[in-house]
Amino acid sequence: MIYFDNAASTKPSKEVLDAYLKCALNDYENPNSLHKNGIRNLTNINRIRQNILKLLDFSFEYEVIFTSGATESNNLAILGYARKNMNRGKRIITTNVEHESVLDVFKHLEKEGFIVTYLNPSSEGKIDIEEFKKAFTKDTILVSMMTCNNEAGFKLNVEEISKIVHENPKCVFHSDCAQTLGKYPINYNLFDLVTISGHKINGLKGIGALIKKKKINLEPLVYGGGQENGLRSGTLDYPSICAFNVAIENVMKNFKVNYSKVTEMHDYLVEELSEIDEVILHTFKEYTPYIINFSLKTKKGSVIVEALSNHDIFVSSVSACNSKREPFSYVLSSLGRPIDEAKNSIRISLGKDNTIEECKLFIDTLKEIFNQVRGR
Ligand code: PMP
């Protein structure tokens, strides 16, 4: 099998599973119980929070709220901030290339009376600063912009936007970094709220975090026992938190080695793909090497994905979360690519365990399939 769908999910590492099992078997007591073992578990969870902040170079101003993953973190950041701070203003800004767990929240907030501006990035994946400044009024309370895009891998100009956002003390900046953590070097202190997820970094599904500035107040989405400073009630999943900690430690420890290995595979694939007549490559000046996206000139994207799958090669035609709907990349379309390219795109998403041999086999198989499959 060649697994090139690591942006959808990754294989958990053995260390991650060992950490989960050890904790689940030995430290199963509720971290909110007042007995010795409960207190020990909560103390360890608090240590893990500090460790994560340190590993990601956050300043002392931040804190970690554990969630079930990036979807929940995005919901909590955006809904939670907008609802809590609506008395300060009703304008919020995002981009048209966000993950659905951001876009759908903004759509929902429109129904609650918020005025949303959706910005289209340029063909290079950058937000036009003048356009942004026009949309950014004194009533803007929240801007949400991902750092690396999950479908095409381009990096947005979050540094420039962060500067402007912070000229208005009323406004905060959220970034969905689900595809950035461990895959692109970024200064997380650019943001006030940061979304991360375990299963994108060889961790487990069902665990993630919203990292936020302590002084920011949010409206909870889930009420109950008051865990996570009242922001996310429910018994803390200590084993998953241990596993998440190990996944973050590993991804940060091996960042440089993995990045250069993946860059080598990325560059090889881009070079080979650019020589295939059927392929329209979507490349960008700033990107994460973990994601490559291309469209097909004459063939159907879904047919090629299926043919590759029959050879045990797994790629995506659109992001996995979006794949139940008719294949159409709203991301490529928002970048100004033609409809046919948006309908027939393929995403390769690499992981640390892929090899150059797999890349070679992928290219050979793809060429073979192109020769066999008729045009659309
Ligand atoms: N945001 C981005 C950019 C993603 O790629 C994904 C996963 N496809 C999510 C959010 C959702 O993540 P999770 O599965 O952890 O909820």
Boltz pocket constraint, residues with backbone or C-beta under 6 A from the ligand:
constraints:
  - pocket:
      binder: B
      contacts: [[A, 7], [A, 8], [A, 68], [A, 69], [A, 70], [A, 71], [A, 72], [A, 99], [A, 101], [A, 146], [A, 148], [A, 149], [A, 150], [A, 176], [A, 178], [A, 179], [A, 196], [A, 197], [A, 198], [A, 199], [A, 207], [A, 208], [A, 319], [A, 320], [A, 321]]
      max_distance: 6.0
